[in-house]
């Protein structure tokens, strides 16, 4: 091991001497670089070097190179003749990536990082070399991960954008689809490529003014696909087992049909035509019409095969329509995509709404075509509502109307038009609310009522809606928001609606729990509730959420963290009590809605809640209340790892933090990160004997050898980071 490390260090000598010669680094800095690289090299020589060791080494070298470039710029040496140090660090980073891939070639993210590094290092004078390396890395990455769509797409983009090789990009994506026939991204990018190639030829013809016969079109298409003559830049990919094996016969037939059809279209020639006197413009138009390739025959073929491979995805087809709209000049093909959506998704409200809004295309408010397009869209929605009279279709229709009403607010005539349509739609929904209403539509109706200054109407509609859709937490939240904002509403009624209705119907709603607790905290801050009352509600919330089962851990963590945050923010003279004391206090009060004016007990709480305490500013928070809060949670709820991590962030005392670490590790003994946090705390406290004992306990708690090895490796790295 030592000999191999020494060999790597000796190879760095010319580079380090050059850095010192150019006065980019001082001798102490170079010694520090050597020491750091030695540490990294020994870490990489371990029997099972983790990926993090390689990534830290790479990050360090990138930082050194960035500092070198910054200093060269400051010294005005950027335009000087290149020396060994200008490329040696990049070569070392490439070497580290290669060494990492030997051990971790199954990790796709590592290949992606390698590719991103090579792409970022391409510059004017080194572009060719890095482009070649990039092509080779893409090929190796695809060989290692043939089912990863992003690698295939990146390789095709490299061929098209860097090498200018459209044919090479086409072949790569065709091979990708043989391996991944259901890959939606691959189909979309292949389609985009074919549309782009057609558009490039069209643009060239417009610029050159070519009237174009079939032979010229063929030559142009070939020239647009010719990349760099240097084969070293091309992504050379050997035959993949996935292309040969399994059920590849059907896949090969599909892609072979596409390839043959493309070749047939490219090789087409004009047939002899009877000589008829035509103008020059007519000749150009006929030549354009006769050329199938320029008419988009290849993208059409790709689309037809794509919807056979992926027949039931509406979003997939919308992508094809979007690409056609983006490039323009494919009106017939675009209509073919819309027709396929109408044929295959006739009963899907989302598809019908998309087809209705497609009439607007890229029309904006200032376009002269807006009025006609809007009329077509509204008529299409009317037809869709006749055929699909269901809540989702009505919801999408009202969304469309509200969206365009807001967009046309500066156009008085259109604004009135859409307001009338909105009123008619809402009246139709409310007349047959049982068959047409939906939670989303109910919220829209309530918002429109509030917008028009009719909160009472909104509340009435929301009351009916919460009876129809009692499990929709957004409806309850909106209704309670309106009640809370009403100064005449009795707090007791709001509290009963929260506890007896909303939270019973939607006990897993984080949004509803937050609304409930925020309201209680606001009442405490204004002196309307005692601190014991708020604390009792938190404890009751812990009990109710614990009854929801193990899948409520995220909600329980959220509420527990909220409780300690609230306790931490209390004024310093406010004391929290134990759960038993709080229960006794609440029983003695025995009053659901206390009149503050008649209750002398609340004067002290009100004064304390409104005071500003200089001691609290210095300490950051109410430490005593924080400790009482997390002790109550630990004893009377089911604390989670996330809860203890938040307590550790707030707790300032080392002894209490040690106790919290112990409790966190007992909650989930299989959580490696909890043990590592505890070990870091002990090592930073220089309590190495305790750290060794805790590490022994953690190793015993791990269920298998793999987890123990991960823990051991992380512990060793932790010791190096903290101690050294």
C-alpha positions in Angstrom: 0.0 0.0 0.0 2.7 2.4 1.0 4.7 1.8 -2.2 1.5 2.5 -4.3 0.8 5.7 -2.4 4.4 6.8 -2.8 4.3 6.2 -6.5 1.2 8.4 -6.9 2.9 11.2 -4.8 6.1 11.1 -6.9 4.0 11.6 -10.1 2.8 14.9 -8.6 6.3 16.4 -8.3 6.5 18.2 -11.7 3.1 19.7 -11.1 3.9 21.0 -7.6 7.3 22.4 -8.8 5.5 24.2 -11.6 2.9 25.7 -9.2 5.7 27.0 -7.0 7.7 28.3 -10.0 4.7 30.3 -11.1 4.2 31.6 -7.5 0.7 30.3 -7.5 1.2 28.5 -4.2 3.7 29.0 -1.4 5.9 26.2 0.1 3.7 25.8 3.2 0.6 25.5 1.0 2.3 22.9 -1.2 3.2 20.9 1.9 -0.4 21.1 3.0 -1.5 19.9 -0.4 0.9 16.9 -0.2 -0.3 16.0 3.3 -4.0 16.1 2.2 -3.4 14.1 -0.9 -1.4 11.5 1.1 -4.4 11.1 3.4 -6.8 10.7 0.5 -4.5 8.2 -1.3 -4.3 6.0 1.8 -8.1 6.2 2.1 -8.5 5.0 -1.5 -6.2 2.0 -0.9 -8.4 0.5 1.8 -9.9 -2.9 0.9 -13.4 -1.6 0.7 -13.0 2.1 0.1 -16.4 3.8 0.2 -17.6 6.0 -2.6 -17.5 9.0 -0.3 -13.7 8.8 -0.1 -13.4 9.1 -3.8 -15.9 12.0 -4.0 -14.2 13.9 -1.2 -10.8 13.5 -3.0 -12.4 14.8 -6.3 -14.0 17.7 -4.5 -10.7 18.7 -2.9 -8.9 18.6 -6.3 -11.6 20.7 -7.9 -11.2 23.3 -5.1 -7.4 23.4 -5.6 -7.8 23.8 -9.3 -10.4 26.6 -8.8 -7.9 28.4 -6.5 -5.1 28.0 -9.0 -7.2 29.5 -11.8 -8.3 32.4 -9.5 -4.7 33.2 -8.7 -3.6 33.0 -12.3 -6.3 35.5 -13.2 -5.2 37.8 -10.4 -1.5 37.6 -11.6 -2.5 38.1 -15.2 -1.1 34.7 -16.3 -4.3 33.3 -17.9 -3.0 34.0 -21.4 0.5 32.6 -20.8 1.7 29.5 -22.5 0.2 26.4 -20.9 2.4 24.4 -18.5 2.1 21.0 -16.8 0.0 22.4 -13.9 -2.7 23.6 -16.3 -3.9 20.2 -17.1 -2.4 17.9 -14.5 -5.1 18.5 -11.9 -7.9 17.7 -14.4 -6.0 14.6 -15.4 -5.8 13.6 -11.8 -9.5 14.1 -11.3 -10.2 11.9 -14.3 -7.9 9.3 -12.8 -9.8 9.4 -9.5 -13.1 9.0 -11.4 -11.7 6.0 -13.2 -10.4 4.4 -10.0 -13.8 5.0 -8.4 -15.6 3.3 -11.4 -13.5 0.2 -11.0 -15.1 -0.4 -7.6 -18.4 1.4 -8.0 -19.4 1.0 -11.6 -23.0 0.0 -10.7 -23.7 3.5 -9.3 -25.4 5.5 -12.1 -24.9 8.8 -10.2 -21.1 8.3 -10.4 -21.2 8.0 -14.1 -23.4 11.2 -14.3 -20.9 13.1 -12.2 -18.0 12.0 -14.3 -19.8 13.1 -17.5 -20.7 16.4 -16.0 -17.1 17.0 -15.0 -15.9 16.2 -18.6 -18.6 18.5 -20.0 -17.6 21.4 -17.8 -13.9 21.1 -18.7 -14.4 21.5 -22.4 -12.8 24.8 -23.5 -11.6 26.4 -26.7 -8.2 24.8 -26.7 -9.0 21.5 -25.1 -12.5 20.9 -26.5 -11.5 18.1 -28.9 -9.7 16.0 -26.3 -12.5 16.2 -23.7 -15.1 15.6 -26.4 -13.4 12.3 -27.3 -13.1 11.3 -23.7 -16.8 12.2 -23.2 -17.9 10.0 -26.1 -15.9 7.1 -24.6 -17.4 7.6 -21.1 -20.9 7.7 -22.5 -20.3 4.4 -24.3 -19.0 2.7 -21.2 -21.7 4.1 -19.1 -24.4 2.8 -21.4 -22.7 -0.6 -21.5 -22.8 -0.7 -17.7 -26.4 0.6 -17.4 -28.3 -0.1 -20.7 -31.7 0.6 -19.0 -30.9 4.1 -17.9 -32.7 6.5 -20.2 -30.7 9.6 -19.2 -27.4 8.1 -20.3 -28.8 7.3 -23.7 -30.3 10.7 -24.1 -27.1 12.4 -23.0 -25.1 10.4 -25.5 -27.5 11.3 -28.3 -27.3 15.0 -27.3 -23.5 14.8 -27.3 -23.6 13.4 -30.9 -26.0 16.0 -32.1 -24.7 19.1 -30.3 -21.0 18.5 -30.0 -20.2 16.3 -33.0 -23.0 17.6 -35.2 -23.9 14.1 -36.1 -27.6 13.8 -36.5 -27.5 10.3 -37.9 -25.3 9.1 -35.0 -27.8 10.6 -32.5 -30.7 8.9 -34.4 -29.0 5.5 -34.3 -28.2 5.8 -30.6 -31.8 6.6 -29.8 -33.1 3.7 -32.0 -30.8 1.3 -30.2 -32.0 2.8 -26.8 -35.6 2.0 -27.8 -34.7 -1.5 -28.7 -33.5 -2.0 -25.1 -36.2 0.2 -23.5 -39.3 0.0 -25.7 -41.5 1.5 -23.0 -39.2 4.4 -22.2 -41.3 7.5 -22.6 -38.4 9.9 -22.3 -36.6 8.0 -25.1 -39.6 8.2 -27.4 -40.1 11.9 -26.8 -36.4 12.8 -27.3 -36.2 10.6 -30.5 -39.3 12.4 -31.8 -37.9 15.8 -30.9 -34.7 14.9 -32.7 -36.5 13.9 -35.9 -38.6 17.1 -35.8 -35.4 19.1 -35.3 -33.7 17.5 -38.3 -36.6 18.4 -40.5 -36.7 21.9 -39.2 -33.0 22.4 -39.8 -33.4 21.4 -43.5 -36.4 23.7 -43.8 -34.5 26.6 -42.3 -31.5 26.0 -44.7 -33.8 26.0 -47.7 -35.4 29.2 -46.6 -32.0 30.9 -46.2 -30.5 29.6 -49.4 -33.7 30.0 -51.4 -33.5 26.4 -52.8 -36.5 25.5 -54.9 -35.6 21.9 -54.2 -36.2 18.7 -56.0 -36.0 15.3 -54.3 -32.3 14.8 -55.0 -31.5 18.1 -53.5 -33.6 17.3 -50.4 -31.8 14.0 -50.1 -28.4 15.6 -50.3 -29.4 18.2 -47.8 -30.6 15.6 -45.3 -27.4 13.6 -45.7 -25.3 16.8 -45.2 -27.3 17.7 -42.0 -26.5 14.2 -40.6 -22.8 14.3 -41.4 -20.8 15.0 -38.3 -17.1 15.4 -37.7 -15.1 13.1 -39.8 -13.0 12.2 -36.9 -14.4 8.9 -35.7 -12.7 9.3 -32.3 -15.4 11.8 -31.3 -18.3 9.5 -32.0 -20.0 7.5 -29.3 -18.9 4.0 -30.3 -21.1 1.4 -28.7 -20.7 -2.3 -29.0 -23.6 -4.7 -29.4 -25.5 -5.1 -26.1 -26.8 -8.3 -24.7 -30.1 -6.6 -24.1 -30.4 -5.9 -27.8 -30.0 -9.6 -28.7 -31.5 -11.6 -25.9 -34.9 -12.1 -24.5 -38.0 -11.0 -26.4 -36.1 -8.6 -28.6 -37.5 -9.9 -31.9 -40.6 -7.8 -31.8 -38.7 -4.7 -30.6 -36.2 -5.2 -33.5 -39.1 -5.4 -36.0 -40.5 -2.1 -34.8 -37.2 -0.2 -34.9 -36.2 -1.9 -38.2 -39.5 -0.7 -39.7 -38.8 2.8 -38.6 -35.2 2.7 -39.9 -36.3 1.2 -43.3 -39.1 3.8 -43.6 -36.7 6.6 -42.9 -34.3 5.3 -45.6 -37.1 5.0 -48.0 -38.3 8.5 -47.4 -34.7 9.9 -47.7 -34.1 8.0 -51.0 -37.3 9.1 -52.6 -37.0 10.8 -56.0 -39.5 12.8 -58.0 -41.5 10.8 -60.4 -41.9 12.1 -64.0 -44.7 14.6 -64.2 -46.7 15.6 -67.3 -45.3 19.0 -68.5 -47.9 21.6 -67.4 -47.2 25.3 -67.5 -46.7 26.4 -63.9 -45.4 29.5 -62.2 -42.2 29.4 -60.3 -44.1 29.6 -57.0 -46.3 26.7 -58.0 -43.2 24.6 -58.9 -41.7 25.3 -55.4 -44.9 24.5 -53.7 -45.3 21.2 -55.6 -41.7 20.2 -54.9 -42.2 20.9 -51.2 -45.5 18.9 -51.2 -43.9 16.0 -53.0 -41.1 15.6 -50.4 -42.4 13.4 -47.6 -39.4 14.0 -45.4 -40.0 17.8 -45.3 -43.7 17.1 -44.6 -42.7 15.4 -41.4 -43.3 11.8 -42.4 -40.6 10.5 -40.1 -41.9 12.2 -36.9 -45.4 10.9 -37.8 -44.0 7.4 -38.0 -42.2 7.8 -34.7 -45.4 9.0 -33.1 -47.5 6.2 -34.4 -45.0 3.6 -33.1 -44.7 5.4 -29.8 -48.4 5.3 -29.0 -48.4 1.6 -29.8 -45.6 1.1 -27.2 -47.2 3.4 -24.6 -50.9 3.5 -25.4 -52.5 4.7 -22.2 -50.6 7.8 -21.1 -52.2 11.2 -21.9 -49.2 13.2 -20.7 -47.1 11.2 -23.1 -49.2 12.4 -26.1 -49.4 15.9 -24.8 -45.5 16.0 -25.0 -45.7 15.2 -28.7 -48.3 18.0 -29.3 -46.1 20.4 -27.4 -43.1 19.7 -29.5 -45.1 20.2 -32.7 -46.4 23.6 -31.4 -42.9 24.6 -30.4 -41.4 24.2 -33.9 -44.5 25.1 -35.9 -45.1 24.2 -39.6 -46.6 20.8 -38.7 -50.3 21.6 -38.6 -51.6 18.4 -40.1 -49.3 16.3 -37.9 -50.4 18.3 -34.8 -54.0 17.7 -35.6 -53.3 14.0 -36.0 -51.9 13.9 -32.4 -55.1 15.7 -31.1 -57.3 13.3 -33.0 -55.5 10.3 -31.4 -56.2 11.8 -28.0 -59.9 12.3 -28.9 -60.2 8.7 -30.2 -58.4 7.0 -27.3 -59.3 9.2 -24.3 -62.9 10.2 -25.2 -64.2 9.5 -21.7 -61.3 11.2 -19.8 -62.2 14.7 -18.5 -58.5 15.7 -18.4 -58.1 14.8 -22.1 -61.3 16.5 -23.1 -60.2 19.7 -21.3 -56.8 19.5 -23.0 -58.5 19.3 -26.4 -60.8 22.2 -25.6 -57.9 24.5 -24.6 -55.8 23.3 -27.6 -57.9 25.7 -29.7 -56.1 28.6 -28.0 -52.6 27.2 -28.7 -50.1 30.0 -28.1 -52.8 32.8 -28.4 -52.4 35.6 -25.8 -54.6 38.3 -24.7 -53.4 40.8 -27.3 -53.8 38.5 -30.3 -56.4 39.3 -32.9 -57.3 35.6 -33.0 -58.2 35.6 -29.3 -62.0 36.0 -29.6 -62.4 33.3 -32.3 -60.2 30.9 -30.4 -62.0 31.5 -27.1 -65.4 30.9 -28.8 -64.1 27.6 -30.2 -62.8 26.6 -26.8 -66.0 27.4 -25.0 -68.1 25.6 -27.6 -65.8 22.6 -27.2 -66.3 22.7 -23.4 -70.1 22.8 -23.9 -70.0 19.7 -26.0 -67.7 17.9 -23.6 -70.1 18.8 -20.7 -73.0 17.3 -22.6 -71.1 14.1 -23.1 -69.3 14.0 -19.7 -71.6 15.5 -17.1 -69.5 14.7 -14.1 -67.7 16.7 -11.3 -64.2 16.6 -12.8 -65.4 18.0 -16.2 -67.3 20.8 -14.5 -64.3 21.6 -12.3 -62.0 21.9 -15.3 -64.5 24.1 -17.1 -64.8 26.5 -14.2 -61.0 26.5 -13.8 -60.7 27.5 -17.5 -63.2 30.3 -17.1 -61.7 31.7 -14.0 -58.2 31.6 -15.5 -59.2 33.5 -18.6 -61.4 35.9 -16.6 -58.3 36.9 -14.7 -56.2 37.1 -17.8 -58.7 39.4 -19.5 -59.3 41.7 -16.6 -58.0 44.6 -18.6 -60.3 43.9 -21.5 -63.7 45.1 -20.4 -65.8 43.2 -23.0 -64.1 39.9 -22.4 -64.2 40.4 -18.6 -68.0 40.8 -18.7 -68.3 37.8 -21.0 -66.3 35.5 -18.7 -68.1 36.8 -15.6 -71.4 35.8 -17.1 -70.1 32.3 -18.1 -68.7 31.8 -14.6 -72.0 32.7 -13.0 -73.9 30.4 -15.3 -71.5 27.5 -14.7 -71.7 27.9 -10.9 -75.5 28.1 -11.0 -75.6 24.9 -13.0 -73.3 23.2 -10.5 -75.3 24.4 -7.4 -78.6 23.2 -9.0 -77.3 19.7 -9.3 -74.6 19.7 -6.7 -74.9 16.0 -5.9 -73.8 15.0 -9.4 -71.6 17.9 -10.4 -69.9 19.3 -7.3 -66.3 18.3 -6.2 -64.1 19.4 -3.4 -61.9 21.5 -5.7 -65.0 23.1 -7.2 -66.5 23.8 -3.8 -63.3 25.7 -2.8 -63.5 27.7 -6.0 -67.1 28.7 -5.4 -66.3 29.7 -1.8 -63.3 31.8 -3.0 -65.4 33.5 -5.6 -68.1 34.3 -3.0 -65.4 35.9 -0.7 -64.0 37.8 -3.6 -67.4 39.3 -4.2 -67.7 40.3 -0.5 -70.2 37.6 0.5 -68.4 35.5 3.2 -71.8 34.4 4.6 -72.6 32.7 1.3 -69.2 31.1 1.2 -69.7 29.7 4.7 -73.1 28.3 3.8 -71.7 26.6 0.7 -68.7 25.2 2.7 -71.0 23.8 5.4 -72.9 21.9 2.7 -69.6 20.9 1.0 -68.1 19.5 4.2 -71.2 17.3 4.7 -70.8 16.0 1.1 -66.9 15.6 1.2 -66.2 15.3 4.9 -62.8 13.7 4.4 -61.5 16.8 2.4 -59.3 18.7 4.9 -59.0 21.7 2.6 -62.7 22.4 2.9 -62.5 22.2 6.7 -59.5 24.5 6.7 -61.2 27.1 4.4 -64.4 27.0 6.5 -62.5 27.4 9.8 -60.4 30.3 8.3 -63.6 32.2 7.6 -64.9 31.5 11.1 -61.7 32.6 12.8 -61.6 35.8 10.7 -65.1 36.6 11.9 -64.8 38.7 15.1 -68.4 37.8 16.1 -67.8 34.1 16.1 -67.7 32.5 19.6 -64.3 30.8 20.3 -66.2 27.9 21.9 -68.0 27.1 18.7 -64.7 27.2 16.7 -63.0 24.9 19.3 -65.9 22.4 19.1 -65.8 22.4 15.3 -62.1 21.6 15.4 -62.2 18.9 18.0 -65.6 17.2 17.4 -65.9 17.6 13.6 -62.9 18.5 11.5 -60.2 16.6 13.3 -62.5 13.6 13.7 -63.1 13.5 10.0 -59.5 14.2 8.9 -57.3 13.0 11.8 -54.2 12.6 9.5 -54.3 16.1 8.1 -51.1 18.0 9.0 -52.6 21.2 7.6 -55.7 20.9 9.9 -53.6 20.2 13.0 -51.4 23.2 12.2 -54.4 25.4 11.9 -55.9 24.2 15.2 -52.6 24.6 17.2 -51.8 28.0 15.6 -55.2 29.3 16.6 -54.6 28.1 20.2 -51.1 29.7 20.3 -52.5 33.0 18.9 -55.2 33.0 21.7 -52.5 32.4 24.3 -50.3 35.2 22.9 -53.3 37.6 23.1 -54.0 36.5 26.7 -57.2 34.6 26.0 -55.9 31.2 27.0 -53.7 30.0 29.9 -50.5 28.2 29.1 -51.8 25.0 30.8 -54.7 25.0 28.4 -52.5 25.1 25.3 -50.2 22.4 26.8 -53.2 20.1 27.5 -54.3 20.5 23.9 -50.9 19.5 22.6 -50.8 16.4 24.9 -54.3 15.5 23.7 -53.1 15.8 20.1 -50.2 13.4 20.8 -52.6 10.8 22.2 -55.0 11.1 19.2 -52.3 10.9 16.6 -50.7 7.9 18.4 -53.9 6.0 17.9 -53.6 6.3 14.1 -51.0 3.6 13.9 -47.4 3.3 12.9 -47.9 5.1 9.6 -48.6 8.3 11.5 -44.9 8.7 12.5 -44.4 11.8 10.2 -47.4 13.6 11.6 -46.4 12.7 15.2 -42.9 14.0 14.6 -44.3 17.3 13.2 -46.5 17.9 16.2 -43.8 17.0 18.7 -41.4 19.4 17.0 -44.0 22.1 17.0 -44.6 21.6 20.7 -40.9 22.0 21.7 -40.6 25.0 19.3 -43.5 26.7 21.0 -42.1 25.9 24.5 -38.7 27.3 23.4 -40.4 30.6 22.3 -42.3 31.2 25.6 -41.3 34.1 27.8 -38.8 33.1 30.5 -41.3 33.5 33.4 -43.8 31.1 31.9 -43.4 27.6 33.3 -44.6 24.4 31.8 -45.8 21.7 34.2 -46.0 17.9 34.0 -48.9 16.2 32.3 -50.5 15.2 35.6 -50.3 18.8 36.9 -51.8 20.1 33.7 -54.7 17.7 33.8 -55.5 18.6 37.4 -55.4 22.3 36.5 -57.8 21.8 33.6 -60.2 19.8 35.8 -60.2 22.6 38.4 -61.0 25.2 35.7 -63.7 23.0 34.2 -64.6 25.7 31.7 -64.5 25.3 27.9 -64.7 29.1 27.1 -63.4 31.3 29.9 -64.4 35.0 29.9 -61.1 36.7 30.3 -62.6 39.8 31.9 -64.1 37.8 34.7 -61.1 35.5 35.3 -58.3 37.1 37.5 -56.1 34.0 37.0 -55.5 35.0 33.4 -54.1 38.5 34.1 -50.7 37.1 34.9 -50.6 35.0 31.8 -51.7 37.9 29.6 -49.0 40.1 31.0 -46.3 37.4 30.6 -47.3 36.6 27.1 -47.0 40.2 26.0 -43.8 41.1 27.8 -40.3 41.3 26.2 -37.6 39.6 28.2 -33.9 40.6 27.8 -32.8 37.4 29.3 -34.6 35.4 26.7 -32.9 37.4 24.0 -29.5 36.5 25.4 -30.3 32.8 26.0 -32.2 32.3 22.7 -35.2 30.7 24.3 -36.9 29.3 27.4 -34.7 26.4 28.3 -36.7 25.3 31.3 -39.9 25.1 29.3 -38.1 23.3 26.5 -36.9 20.6 28.9 -40.3 20.2 30.5 -41.8 19.9 27.0 -39.5 17.1 25.8 -39.8 15.3 29.1 -43.6 15.3 28.8 -43.3 14.0 25.2 -40.9 11.3 26.3 -43.2 10.1 29.1 -46.7 10.5 27.6 -46.3 10.2 23.8 -44.3 8.1 21.3 -41.2 10.3 20.6 -39.5 9.9 17.2 -36.0 10.3 16.0 -36.9 13.5 14.2 -38.2 14.9 17.5 -35.0 14.2 19.4 -32.9 15.7 16.6 -34.8 19.0 17.0 -34.4 18.9 20.8 -30.7 18.4 20.3 -30.6 21.5 18.1 -32.2 23.6 20.9 -30.7 22.1 24.0 -27.6 24.2 25.1 -26.3 22.0 28.0 -23.9 19.1 27.2 -25.2 16.8 30.0 -28.8 17.1 28.8 -27.7 16.6 25.2 -26.0 13.4 26.1 -29.2 12.2 27.7 -31.2 13.1 24.6 -28.7 11.2 22.4 -29.2 8.1 24.6 -33.0 8.4 24.3 -32.8 8.9 20.5 -30.7 5.7 20.1 -33.2 3.8 22.3 -36.1 4.9 20.1 -34.6 3.3 17.0 -31.5 1.2 17.6 -31.2 0.4 13.9 -30.8 4.1 12.8 -27.1 4.4 12.0 -27.3 8.2 11.7 -28.6 8.4 15.3 -25.6 6.4 16.6 -23.2 8.5 14.4 -24.6 11.7 15.8 -24.1 10.4 19.3 -20.5 9.3 18.5 -19.7 12.7 17.0 -20.9 14.5 20.1 -18.8 12.3 22.3 -15.7 12.6 20.1 -16.0 16.4 19.9 -16.4 16.4 23.7 -13.1 14.4 23.9 -14.9 11.7 25.7 -13.2 8.9 23.7 -13.8 6.1 26.2 -17.5 6.7 26.2 -17.4 6.9 22.4 -15.7 3.4 22.2 -18.4 1.9 24.5 -21.2 3.5 22.4 -19.7 2.2 19.2 -19.6 -1.3 20.7 -23.3 -1.0 21.6 -24.1 0.3 18.1 -22.2 -2.6 16.5 -24.2 -5.1 18.6 -27.4 -3.4 17.6 -26.8 -3.8 13.8 -28.8 -6.7 12.3 -26.2 -7.9 9.8 -22.6 -7.6 8.7 -23.2 -5.1 5.9 -24.7 -2.6 8.4 -21.8 -3.2 10.8 -19.3 -2.5 8.0 -21.1 0.7 7.0 -21.1 1.8 10.7 -17.4 0.9 11.1 -16.4 2.9 8.0 -18.4 5.9 9.0 -17.0 5.8 12.5 -13.4 5.7 11.2 -14.1 8.7 8.9 -15.7 10.5 11.8 -12.6 10.0 13.9 -10.4 11.3 11.1 -12.5 14.4 10.6 -13.0 15.4 14.2 -9.7 14.4 15.8 -7.4 15.4 13.0 
